[in-house]
Amino acid sequence: MSVPVQCVLLAIAGYLLGSISCGLIVAKLAHGPNLYEVGSHSTGASNVLRSMGVKWGLVTFLGDYAKGLLAAGLGWLVTGEVWGAMLGGLMCVIGHNWPVFYGFKGGKGVAVSTAVALVCFPVPALISYAVTIAVIALLRYISLGSMIFVTLYGILVIVTKAQGDWRVIVWAILMAVICIARHHANIGRLIRGEERRIGQRIEDEKA
């Protein structure tokens, strides 16, 4: 199979896998609320956590995390190289955020991104995990921790792994930019001091 064909197939597979919304599936099976109408109106694990509780938030996170592992792992399996994992994983993030099955209304791609990060470049991912967990534990802002993760991870990958490879550099920047852009409303609330911490009452606010 030629490289261009591999790229197209990996991109399609990653996107379709990402388009499966674990949050919406969990909310339906657990008779939860319409995620588009509560909290941040996102289908991701954070909104499920705030609107349905820790158990269902964790289930959603694990489901989304598994999507990222599968998409990036498939890329490794097909190509035998990291670029395959990068492509499949990135497209999974895009599918999660803009799912074709749900009118292109999805989550913010945090759980998927953290899984893809681990598959592609484990050491930078583990370092970023540790820092992110510490930040969230200390400040209790999931959104801030998420943005710190993708930013720190991107920097570490570019500095320690890229070795001048423009594909790795562009990929690391895209992963960070997509996640941060999806948190634009959270950034505004953080600046205004209105962002909700873990455990605080849910409010109907756009994200």
N, CA, C and O of each residue as an XYZ file, in Angstrom:
828
protein
N       0.848     -1.188      0.000
C       0.000      0.000      0.000
C       0.889      1.246      0.000
O       1.832      1.337      0.786
N       0.593      2.194     -0.873
C       1.413      3.390     -0.969
C       1.193      4.295      0.231
O       0.164      4.220      0.903
N       2.177      5.153      0.492
C       2.094      6.069      1.626
C       0.894      7.005      1.531
O       0.196      7.176      2.531
N       0.613      7.631      0.365
C      -0.566      8.499      0.289
C      -1.871      7.777      0.636
O      -2.736      8.334      1.312
N      -2.003      6.540      0.170
C      -3.213      5.771      0.471
C      -3.288      5.479      1.960
O      -4.359      5.572      2.559
N      -2.158      5.127      2.562
C      -2.119      4.897      4.004
C      -2.571      6.138      4.761
O      -3.350      6.047      5.709
N      -2.080      7.287      4.341
C      -2.422      8.544      5.012
C      -3.921      8.806      4.953
O      -4.532      9.169      5.959
N      -4.510      8.623      3.785
C      -5.942      8.865      3.612
C      -6.758      7.915      4.473
O      -7.689      8.340      5.156
N      -6.419      6.640      4.447
C      -7.167      5.654      5.215
C      -7.024      5.884      6.716
O      -7.998      5.759      7.457
N      -5.821      6.220      7.167
C      -5.601      6.500      8.582
C      -6.375      7.733      9.024
O      -6.960      7.761     10.107
N      -6.370      8.748      8.173
C      -7.083      9.980      8.491
C      -8.583      9.713      8.625
O      -9.223     10.198      9.558
N      -9.132      8.949      7.700
C     -10.562      8.633      7.737
C     -10.900      7.783      8.958
O     -11.875      8.048      9.661
N     -10.080      6.756      9.202
C     -10.333      5.868     10.341
C     -10.243      6.627     11.656
O     -11.086      6.455     12.537
N      -9.223      7.467     11.788
C      -9.062      8.247     13.007
C     -10.215      9.201     13.233
O     -10.714      9.336     14.350
N     -10.638      9.865     12.162
C     -11.740     10.823     12.280
C     -13.041     10.126     12.657
O     -13.757     10.593     13.543
N     -13.352      9.024     12.001
C     -14.598      8.317     12.298
C     -14.604      7.757     13.713
O     -15.631      7.780     14.392
N     -13.460      7.254     14.155
C     -13.359      6.752     15.520
C     -13.571      7.885     16.517
O     -14.270      7.723     17.518
N     -12.970      9.018     16.237
C     -13.138     10.172     17.115
C     -14.564     10.678     17.136
O     -15.010     11.240     18.137
N     -15.285     10.486     16.041
C     -16.654     10.989     15.938
C     -17.648     10.212     16.793
O     -18.786     10.650     16.960
N     -17.241      9.070     17.335
C     -18.103      8.324     18.255
C     -18.102      9.059     19.595
O     -17.065      9.139     20.253
N     -19.231      9.583     19.997
C     -19.306     10.394     21.219
C     -19.601      9.537     22.447
O     -20.734      9.108     22.662
N     -18.581      9.300     23.234
C     -18.768      8.512     24.458
C     -19.671      9.248     25.445
O     -20.461      8.624     26.153
N     -19.554     10.577     25.490
C     -20.375     11.352     26.406
C     -21.861     11.218     26.108
O     -22.671     11.007     27.011
N     -22.208     11.343     24.837
C     -23.616     11.232     24.472
C     -24.140      9.811     24.685
O     -25.288      9.618     25.084
N     -23.300      8.834     24.421
C     -23.696      7.444     24.645
C     -23.927      7.181     26.127
O     -24.916      6.556     26.511
N     -23.004      7.664     26.955
C     -23.131      7.497     28.406
C     -24.382      8.198     28.923
O     -25.130      7.635     29.723
N     -24.606      9.424     28.465
C     -25.774     10.180     28.922
C     -27.071      9.473     28.546
O     -28.029      9.481     29.318
N     -27.105      8.866     27.370
C     -28.314      8.167     26.930
C     -28.528      6.895     27.736
O     -29.635      6.635     28.209
N     -27.466      6.096     27.893
C     -27.592      4.826     28.610
C     -27.905      5.032     30.089
O     -28.605      4.224     30.701
N     -27.385      6.117     30.660
C     -27.594      6.386     32.086
C     -28.792      7.290     32.333
O     -29.028      7.728     33.459
N     -29.552      7.569     31.268
C     -30.732      8.425     31.375
C     -30.364      9.797     31.950
O     -31.074     10.354     32.787
N     -29.247     10.314     31.479
C     -28.788     11.611     31.923
C     -29.378     12.738     31.092
O     -30.240     12.499     30.246
N     -28.923     13.965     31.325
C     -29.458     15.125     30.606
C     -28.925     15.201     29.179
O     -27.995     14.483     28.813
N     -29.514     16.063     28.395
C     -28.992     16.377     27.075
C     -27.753     17.249     27.275
O     -27.870     18.399     27.699
N     -26.596     16.726     26.979
C     -25.354     17.439     27.251
C     -25.253     18.748     26.485
O     -24.526     19.653     26.894
N     -25.965     18.852     25.394
C     -25.946     20.095     24.622
C     -26.725     21.215     25.314
O     -26.637     22.378     24.921
N     -27.488     20.851     26.350
C     -28.349     21.833     27.009
C     -27.928     22.147     28.440
O     -28.563     22.971     29.099
N     -26.868     21.505     28.934
C     -26.448     21.747     30.314
C     -24.966     22.125     30.368
O     -24.189     21.816     29.465
N     -24.609     22.801     31.452
C     -23.218     23.127     31.698
C     -22.553     23.860     30.561
O     -23.000     24.933     30.156
N     -21.484     23.284     30.046
C     -20.706     23.915     28.984
C     -21.247     23.580     27.595
O     -20.724     24.061     26.589
N     -22.293     22.758     27.541
C     -22.873     22.307     26.277
C     -21.905     21.446     25.478
O     -22.074     21.277     24.270
N     -20.911     20.913     26.133
C     -19.914     20.057     25.500
C     -20.260     18.597     25.762
O     -20.942     18.280     26.737
N     -19.790     17.713     24.892
C     -20.056     16.281     25.078
C     -18.905     15.559     25.757
O     -18.907     14.331     25.848
N     -17.934     16.304     26.230
C     -16.753     15.701     26.821
C     -16.929     15.288     28.270
O     -17.974     15.515     28.880
N     -15.874     14.672     28.809
C     -15.923     14.128     30.157
C     -16.138     15.183     31.233
O     -16.800     14.915     32.235
N     -15.588     16.377     31.042
C     -15.737     17.428     32.054
C     -17.195     17.812     32.246
O     -17.655     17.981     33.376
N     -17.918     17.950     31.148
C     -19.329     18.319     31.265
C     -20.152     17.169     31.825
O     -21.105     17.394     32.571
N     -19.793     15.946     31.473
C     -20.478     14.791     32.056
C     -20.217     14.746     33.557
O     -21.128     14.469     34.337
N     -18.987     15.016     33.961
C     -18.638     15.044     35.378
C     -19.489     16.054     36.138
O     -20.025     15.752     37.204
N     -19.605     17.241     35.583
C     -20.342     18.301     36.264
C     -21.849     18.059     36.273
O     -22.538     18.449     37.215
N     -22.355     17.422     35.233
C     -23.802     17.263     35.128
C     -24.318     15.906     35.591
O     -25.500     15.768     35.907
N     -23.429     14.889     35.633
C     -23.885     13.538     35.972
C     -23.098     12.887     37.099
O     -23.468     11.807     37.559
N     -22.023     13.517     37.551
C     -21.276     12.961     38.663
C     -19.980     12.290     38.268
O     -19.683     12.103     37.088
N     -19.209     11.930     39.294
C     -17.863     11.398     39.103
C     -17.858     10.089     38.325
O     -17.040      9.908     37.423
N     -18.766      9.173     38.666
C     -18.764      7.855     38.026
C     -18.917      7.964     36.518
O     -18.135      7.380     35.768
N     -19.915      8.703     36.074
C     -20.167      8.792     34.648
C     -19.135      9.682     33.952
O     -18.830      9.486     32.775
N     -18.605     10.652     34.682
C     -17.528     11.455     34.122
C     -16.294     10.606     33.859
O     -15.632     10.758     32.832
N     -15.988      9.710     34.796
C     -14.838      8.827     34.638
C     -15.056      7.838     33.494
O     -14.141      7.578     32.713
N     -16.264      7.291     33.397
C     -16.571      6.356     32.305
C     -16.381      7.046     30.958
O     -15.806      6.475     30.032
N     -16.866      8.266     30.862
C     -16.729      9.026     29.619
C     -15.266      9.304     29.308
O     -14.828      9.156     28.168
N     -14.515      9.705     30.320
C     -13.091      9.986     30.121
C     -12.367      8.745     29.605
O     -11.579      8.818     28.662
N     -12.646      7.611     30.237
C     -11.976      6.377     29.822
C     -12.364      5.981     28.398
O     -11.532      5.488     27.637
N     -13.624      6.197     28.045
C     -14.054      5.897     26.686
C     -13.358      6.774     25.662
O     -12.892      6.290     24.630
N     -13.290      8.069     25.954
C     -12.611      8.993     25.043
C     -11.108      8.714     24.999
O     -10.478      8.819     23.946
N     -10.547      8.359     26.145
C      -9.121      8.032     26.210
C      -8.830      6.806     25.340
O      -7.831      6.754     24.623
N      -9.726      5.828     25.423
C      -9.553      4.614     24.628
C      -9.586      4.914     23.131
O      -8.856      4.300     22.352
N     -10.443      5.867     22.730
C     -10.487      6.263     21.319
C      -9.123      6.762     20.860
O      -8.644      6.393     19.787
N      -8.508      7.597     21.674
C      -7.203      8.130     21.322
C      -6.139      7.052     21.229
O      -5.308      7.059     20.321
N      -6.173      6.119     22.185
C      -5.215      5.011     22.160
C      -5.393      4.164     20.901
O      -4.415      3.780     20.260
N      -6.632      3.881     20.557
C      -6.917      3.041     19.387
C      -6.505      3.725     18.094
O      -5.886      3.106     17.229
N      -6.844      4.991     17.963
C      -6.538      5.712     16.726
C      -5.037      5.836     16.517
O      -4.533      5.566     15.427
N      -4.318      6.247     17.569
C      -2.870      6.386     17.451
C      -2.204      5.017     17.324
O      -1.255      4.848     16.558
N      -2.711      4.040     18.085
C      -2.157      2.688     17.998
C      -2.340      2.083     16.628
O      -1.457      1.385     16.131
N      -3.485      2.344     16.007
C      -3.725      1.864     14.652
C      -2.716      2.470     13.680
O      -2.236      1.802     12.764
N      -2.405      3.743     13.896
C      -1.414      4.403     13.050
C      -0.049      3.747     13.151
O       0.636      3.556     12.146
N       0.340      3.402     14.372
C       1.600      2.679     14.581
C       1.548      1.326     13.885
O       2.497      0.934     13.206
N       0.449      0.623     14.053
C       0.316     -0.724     13.510
C       0.407     -0.729     11.988
O       1.068     -1.590     11.408
N      -0.245      0.214     11.348
C      -0.293      0.262      9.888
C       1.027      0.708      9.283
O       1.480      0.147      8.286
N       1.648      1.723      9.888
C       2.856      2.308      9.288
C       4.153      1.844      9.940
O       5.208      1.853      9.306
N       4.076      1.438     11.207
C       5.282      1.074     11.932
C       6.125      2.268     12.315
O       7.267      2.115     12.748
N       5.564      3.469     12.156
C       6.306      4.690     12.454
C       5.431      5.669     13.236
O       4.203      5.575     13.239
N       6.103      6.609     13.897
C       5.380      7.540     14.749
C       4.473      8.465     13.945
O       3.449      8.912     14.459
N       4.825      8.761     12.697
C       3.986      9.679     11.937
C       2.583      9.105     11.730
O       1.607      9.851     11.643
N       2.492      7.781     11.651
C       1.187      7.158     11.512
C       0.347      7.358     12.762
O      -0.851      7.629     12.677
N       0.976      7.225     13.920
C       0.281      7.459     15.187
C      -0.121      8.923     15.312
O      -1.207      9.234     15.800
N       0.754      9.815     14.872
C       0.463     11.250     14.929
C      -0.739     11.595     14.070
O      -1.615     12.346     14.499
N      -0.788     11.053     12.858
C      -1.888     11.354     11.942
C      -3.204     10.780     12.448
O      -4.205     11.490     12.535
N      -3.199      9.488     12.783
C      -4.427      8.870     13.275
C      -4.931      9.539     14.536
O      -6.133      9.746     14.700
N      -4.011      9.878     15.428
C      -4.391     10.520     16.683
C      -4.941     11.913     16.489
O      -5.951     12.274     17.093
N      -4.286     12.705     15.648
C      -4.753     14.068     15.388
C      -6.152     14.056     14.775
O      -7.007     14.857     15.153
N      -6.378     13.156     13.842
C      -7.695     13.084     13.214
C      -8.763     12.597     14.195
O      -9.935     12.955     14.075
N      -8.356     11.789     15.154
C      -9.293     11.352     16.196
C      -9.711     12.537     17.067
O     -10.878     12.664     17.435
N      -8.759     13.394     17.388
C      -9.062     14.608     18.155
C     -10.039     15.490     17.374
O     -11.010     16.001     17.932
N      -9.769     15.661     16.082
C     -10.642     16.479     15.235
C     -12.041     15.862     15.160
O     -13.042     16.575     15.220
N     -12.103     14.541     15.027
C     -13.395     13.870     14.988
C     -14.164     14.031     16.285
O     -15.380     14.223     16.270
N     -13.465     13.955     17.403
C     -14.107     14.131     18.701
C     -14.681     15.540     18.839
O     -15.795     15.722     19.328
N     -13.917     16.518     18.408
C     -14.344     17.913     18.539
C     -15.442     18.296     17.556
O     -16.344     19.068     17.878
N     -15.346     17.739     16.353
C     -16.327     18.049     15.301
C     -16.823     16.745     14.672
O     -16.466     16.428     13.538
N     -17.647     15.988     15.409
C     -18.072     14.649     14.962
C     -19.108     14.690     13.844
O     -20.111     15.399     13.933
N     -18.855     13.939     12.818
C     -19.763     13.900     11.675
C     -21.097     13.269     12.047
O     -22.113     13.567     11.420
N     -21.110     12.399     13.059
C     -22.338     11.708     13.449
C     -23.280     12.574     14.275
O     -24.442     12.213     14.457
N     -22.802     13.710     14.778
C     -23.596     14.529     15.694
C     -23.599     15.995     15.288
O     -23.503     16.881     16.137
N     -23.708     16.247     14.000
C     -23.799     17.621     13.527
C     -22.570     18.448     13.796
O     -22.656     19.671     13.905
N     -21.420     17.800     13.906
C     -20.136     18.474     14.123
C     -20.101     19.245     15.451
O     -19.382     20.235     15.587
N     -20.892     18.771     16.428
C     -20.895     19.372     17.763
C     -20.342     18.347     18.745
O     -21.009     17.357     19.046
N     -19.138     18.573     19.245
C     -18.509     17.592     20.113
C     -17.918     18.175     21.371
O     -18.436     19.141     21.932
N     -16.827     17.579     21.807
C     -16.163     18.026     23.021
C     -14.961     18.899     22.723
O     -14.899     19.574     21.696
N     -14.019     18.872     23.634
C     -12.830     19.713     23.486
C     -11.562     18.897     23.253
O     -10.482     19.455     23.055
N     -11.702     17.581     23.279
C     -10.601     16.721     22.880
C      -9.510     16.493     23.904
O      -8.428     16.025     23.550
N      -9.762     16.811     25.159
C      -8.712     16.700     26.170
C      -8.329     15.247     26.436
O      -7.153     14.887     26.369
N      -9.325     14.413     26.738
C      -9.031     13.007     27.036
C      -8.380     12.324     25.833
O      -7.415     11.574     25.982
N      -8.912     12.589     24.652
C      -8.338     11.994     23.442
C      -6.905     12.470     23.251
O      -6.021     11.673     22.938
N      -6.676     13.756     23.436
C      -5.336     14.317     23.249
C      -4.312     13.715     24.207
O      -3.175     13.443     23.821
N      -4.720     13.511     25.451
C      -3.777     12.947     26.419
C      -3.408     11.516     26.065
O      -2.276     11.088     26.292
N      -4.363     10.771     25.507
C      -4.084      9.396     25.088
C      -3.164      9.371     23.875
O      -2.196      8.611     23.838
N      -3.465     10.202     22.884
C      -2.635     10.286     21.685
C      -1.219     10.705     22.049
O      -0.246     10.186     21.502
N      -1.114     11.637     22.964
C       0.196     12.122     23.404
C       1.039     10.982     23.963
O       2.233     10.884     23.681
N       0.407     10.127     24.755
C       1.136      9.024     25.375
C       1.638      8.031     24.334
O       2.768      7.550     24.427
N       0.810      7.725     23.352
C       1.194      6.760     22.327
C       2.336      7.299     21.467
O       3.273      6.571     21.139
N       2.251      8.565     21.111
C       3.239      9.136     20.188
C       4.585      9.403     20.850
O       5.626      8.997     20.334
N       4.567     10.088     21.996
C       5.819     10.432     22.669
C       5.610     10.265     24.179
O       5.230     11.219     24.858
N       5.854      9.065     24.705
C       5.498      8.730     26.092
C       6.167      9.582     27.172
O       5.502     10.010     28.116
N       7.458      9.830     27.047
C       8.151     10.558     28.123
C       7.620     11.981     28.282
O       7.278     12.368     29.399
N       7.536     12.780     27.211
C       6.926     14.110     27.365
C       5.498     14.043     27.895
O       5.068     14.914     28.651
N       4.768     13.006     27.495
C       3.387     12.857     27.961
C       3.344     12.607     29.465
O       2.546     13.221     30.173
N       4.189     11.719     29.951
C       4.189     11.397     31.383
C       4.597     12.602     32.230
O       4.033     12.832     33.300
N       5.568     13.363     31.754
C       5.966     14.582     32.459
C       4.796     15.562     32.494
O       4.508     16.166     33.527
N       4.133     15.709     31.360
C       2.987     16.627     31.277
C       1.830     16.140     32.134
O       1.122     16.947     32.736
N       1.630     14.825     32.197
C       0.604     14.258     33.086
C       0.853     14.711     34.521
O      -0.051     15.209     35.191
N       2.079     14.535     34.982
C       2.413     14.837     36.375
C       2.166     16.304     36.700
O       1.580     16.631     37.732
N       2.616     17.180     35.818
C       2.429     18.618     36.038
C       0.950     18.973     36.026
O       0.485     19.740     36.870
N       0.213     18.418     35.073
C      -1.213     18.720     34.943
C      -1.997     18.253     36.161
O      -2.845     18.981     36.676
N      -1.718     17.053     36.616
C      -2.406     16.526     37.798
C      -2.134     17.410     39.008
O      -3.034     17.676     39.804
N      -0.888     17.863     39.144
C      -0.532     18.737     40.265
C      -1.291     20.062     40.187
O      -1.791     20.553     41.199
N      -1.375     20.634     39.000
C      -2.080     21.907     38.819
C      -3.561     21.759     39.133
O      -4.138     22.591     39.834
N      -4.180     20.697     38.612
C      -5.611     20.484     38.856
C      -5.877     20.208     40.337
O      -6.856     20.698     40.899
N      -5.005     19.426     40.960
C      -5.174     19.129     42.387
C      -5.043     20.398     43.234
O      -5.741     20.562     44.234
N      -4.149     21.281     42.824
C      -3.900     22.498     43.598
C      -4.955     23.568     43.353
O      -5.467     24.163     44.301
N      -5.282     23.816     42.094
C      -6.167     24.924     41.739
C      -7.599     24.488     41.438
O      -8.520     25.303     41.492
N      -7.791     23.193     41.118
C      -9.113     22.611     40.845
C      -9.781     23.208     39.606
O     -11.006     23.308     39.535
N      -8.968     23.596     38.643
C      -9.482     24.042     37.347
C      -9.099     23.007     36.296
O      -7.929     22.904     35.927
N     -10.074     22.240     35.810
C      -9.782     21.251     34.778
C      -9.360     21.929     33.485
O      -8.436     21.472     32.813
N     -10.030     23.014     33.137
C      -9.722     23.705     31.881
C      -8.285     24.221     31.872
O      -7.580     24.071     30.873
N      -7.852     24.821     32.961
C      -6.487     25.341     33.045
C      -5.487     24.199     32.945
O      -4.495     24.297     32.223
N      -5.750     23.115     33.671
C      -4.864     21.964     33.621
C      -4.767     21.389     32.217
O      -3.692     20.977     31.782
N      -5.888     21.361     31.512
C      -5.909     20.833     30.149
C      -5.037     21.664     29.219
O      -4.275     21.123     28.417
N      -5.156     22.967     29.331
C      -4.359     23.848     28.469
C      -2.877     23.800     28.822
O      -2.018     23.899     27.947
N      -2.588     23.647     30.099
C      -1.199     23.500     30.515
C      -0.618     22.207     29.955
O       0.537     22.166     29.529
N      -1.423     21.161     29.959
C      -0.950     19.879     29.430
C      -0.518     19.997     27.973
O       0.613     19.657     27.628
N      -1.418     20.480     27.120
C      -1.087     20.513     25.687
C       0.052     21.481     25.396
O       0.847     21.254     24.484
N       0.132     22.561     26.170
C       1.212     23.531     25.958
C       2.558     22.950     26.361
O       3.523     23.012     25.600
N       2.618     22.385     27.563
C       3.863     21.800     28.047
C       4.289     20.627     27.173
O       5.463     20.489     26.829
N       3.333     19.795     26.824
C       3.636     18.637     25.981
C       4.193     19.092     24.631
O       5.186     18.549     24.149
N       3.559     20.074     24.037
C       4.030     20.573     22.753
C       5.453     21.092     22.826
O       6.267     20.820     21.944
N       5.747     21.835     23.869
C       7.100     22.377     24.044
C       8.115     21.250     24.212
O       9.172     21.258     23.581
N       7.790     20.286     25.065
C       8.714     19.173     25.310
C       8.954     18.356     24.048
O      10.084     17.949     23.778
N       7.910     18.115     23.282
C       8.057     17.342     22.045
C       8.937     18.089     21.046
O       9.834     17.505     20.438
N       8.675     19.370     20.885
C       9.456     20.157     19.922
C      10.922     20.231     20.330
O      11.815     20.130     19.490
N      11.158     20.407     21.617
C      12.536     20.570     22.107
C      13.310     19.256     22.123
O      14.493     19.224     21.784
N      12.646     18.178     22.515
C      13.376     16.923     22.735
C      13.188     15.857     21.662
O      14.002     14.939     21.552
N      12.117     15.971     20.864
C      11.804     14.890     19.923
C      11.798     15.295     18.452
O      12.026     14.453     17.583
N      11.546     16.537     18.164
C      11.362     16.953     16.773
C      12.639     16.817     15.950
O      12.603     16.338     14.816
N      13.769     17.240     16.524
C      15.051     17.183     15.817
C      14.960     17.809     14.422
O      15.510     17.288     13.452
N      14.263     18.918     14.351
C      14.147     19.634     13.095
C      13.099     19.105     12.139
O      12.922     19.662     11.056
N      12.397     18.041     12.513
C      11.373     17.466     11.643
C      10.127     18.358     11.675
O       9.448     18.440     12.699
N       9.828     19.019     10.562
C       8.718     19.964     10.526
C       7.378     19.286     10.786
O       6.452     19.919     11.294
N       7.265     18.000     10.441
C       6.007     17.307     10.672
C       5.700     17.199     12.158
O       4.561     17.396     12.581
N       6.716     16.886     12.944
C       6.529     16.775     14.392
C       6.225     18.145     14.990
O       5.369     18.273     15.865
N       6.928     19.162     14.515
C       6.726     20.514     15.033
C       5.308     20.993     14.742
O       4.619     21.492     15.632
N       4.876     20.839     13.492
C       3.528     21.277     13.110
C       2.477     20.489     13.872
O       1.484     21.057     14.326
N       2.685     19.181     14.017
C       1.733     18.338     14.734
C       1.596     18.775     16.193
O       0.485     18.901     16.706
N       2.721     19.002     16.850
C       2.693     19.400     18.260
C       1.982     20.738     18.435
O       1.229     20.924     19.392
N       2.219     21.664     17.519
C       1.562     22.969     17.591
C       0.062     22.829     17.348
O      -0.743     23.439     18.053
N      -0.316     22.025     16.352
C      -1.738     21.835     16.059
C      -2.485     21.209     17.235
O      -3.595     21.625     17.566
N      -1.871     20.210     17.861
C      -2.512     19.564     19.005
C      -2.791     20.583     20.105
O      -3.854     20.560     20.725
N      -1.837     21.474     20.343
C      -2.013     22.487     21.388
C      -3.018     23.548     20.977
O      -3.887     23.924     21.763
N      -2.903     24.027     19.757
C      -3.777     25.108     19.293
C      -5.238     24.668     19.275
O      -6.114     25.426     19.689
N      -5.509     23.461     18.803
C      -6.891     22.967     18.752
C      -7.503     22.933     20.143
O      -8.622     23.401     20.350
N      -6.769     22.380     21.086
C      -7.292     22.272     22.453
C      -7.502     23.647     23.081
O      -8.543     23.900     23.687
N      -6.528     24.527     22.940
C      -6.636     25.864     23.541
C      -7.767     26.648     22.885
O      -8.518     27.344     23.568
N      -7.890     26.537     21.558
C      -8.969     27.246     20.860
C     -10.334     26.782     21.340
O     -11.258     27.585     21.463
N     -10.462     25.487     21.611
C     -11.737     24.954     22.094
C     -12.052     25.436     23.514
O     -13.193     25.339     23.966
N     -11.052     25.947     24.205
C     -11.242     26.446     25.562
C     -11.335     27.977     25.603
O     -11.116     28.579     26.654
N     -11.654     28.603     24.480
C     -11.634     30.066     24.433
C     -12.581     30.688     25.465
O     -12.244     31.688     26.099
N     -13.751     30.100     25.626
C     -14.689     30.647     26.610
C     -14.175     30.430     28.032
O     -14.360     31.284     28.900
N     -13.533     29.289     28.268
C     -12.957     29.027     29.587
C     -11.867     30.036     29.922
O     -11.741     30.472     31.067
N     -11.082     30.402     28.912
C     -10.031     31.395     29.126
C     -10.639     32.712     29.593
O     -10.134     33.345     30.519
N     -11.730     33.118     28.943
C     -12.403     34.345     29.349
C     -12.909     34.265     30.778
O     -12.783     35.223     31.541
N     -13.482     33.119     31.145
C     -13.988     32.971     32.510
C     -12.859     32.929     33.529
O     -13.005     33.437     34.641
N     -11.737     32.327     33.156
C     -10.590     32.309     34.062
C     -10.080     33.727     34.316
O      -9.746     34.083     35.446
N     -10.025     34.518     33.271
C      -9.562     35.897     33.402
C     -10.509     36.710     34.280
O     -10.073     37.541     35.077
N     -11.824     36.458     34.125
C     -12.817     37.196     34.911
C     -13.033     36.608     36.301
O     -13.766     37.175     37.111
N     -12.394     35.470     36.579
C     -12.583     34.818     37.867
C     -13.907     34.103     37.993
O     -14.394     33.898     39.104
N     -14.512     33.713     36.857
C     -15.824     33.085     36.856
C     -15.783     31.591     36.535
O     -16.821     30.929     36.556
N     -14.616     31.063     36.242
C     -14.507     29.649     35.892
C     -14.836     28.771     37.091
O     -14.396     29.044     38.207
N     -15.610     27.718     36.859
C     -16.003     26.821     37.938
C     -14.887     25.829     38.253
O     -14.266     25.261     37.355
N     -14.651     25.637     39.530
C     -13.670     24.656     39.980
C     -14.337     23.289     40.113
O     -15.564     23.184     40.134
N     -13.522     22.255     40.201
C     -14.051     20.912     40.436
C     -14.855     20.913     41.732
O     -14.384     21.380     42.769
N     -16.071     20.384     41.658
C     -16.904     20.291     42.848
C     -17.863     21.440     43.015
O     -18.778     21.357     43.834
N     -17.684     22.526     42.255
C     -18.605     23.626     42.377
C     -19.874     23.361     41.587
O     -19.892     22.527     40.681
N     -20.941     24.082     41.940
C     -22.240     23.879     41.329
C     -22.195     24.173     39.832
O     -21.571     25.136     39.386
N     -22.865     23.325     39.079
C     -22.918     23.506     37.636
C     -23.818     24.687     37.283
O     -24.852     24.904     37.914
N     -23.419     25.430     36.289
C     -24.242     26.518     35.781
C     -24.348     26.378     34.270
O     -23.461     25.824     33.619
N     -25.409     26.872     33.742
C     -25.619     26.778     32.294
C     -24.848     27.906     31.618
O     -25.334     29.032     31.504
N     -23.648     27.582     31.178
C     -22.780     28.580     30.581
C     -22.198     28.016     29.309
O     -21.916     26.821     29.227
N     -22.022     28.840     28.343
C     -21.473     28.402     27.074
C     -19.985     28.199     27.197
O     -19.304     28.869     27.973
N     -19.495     27.254     26.409
C     -18.059     26.990     26.386
C     -17.579     26.962     24.958
O     -16.391     26.753     24.709
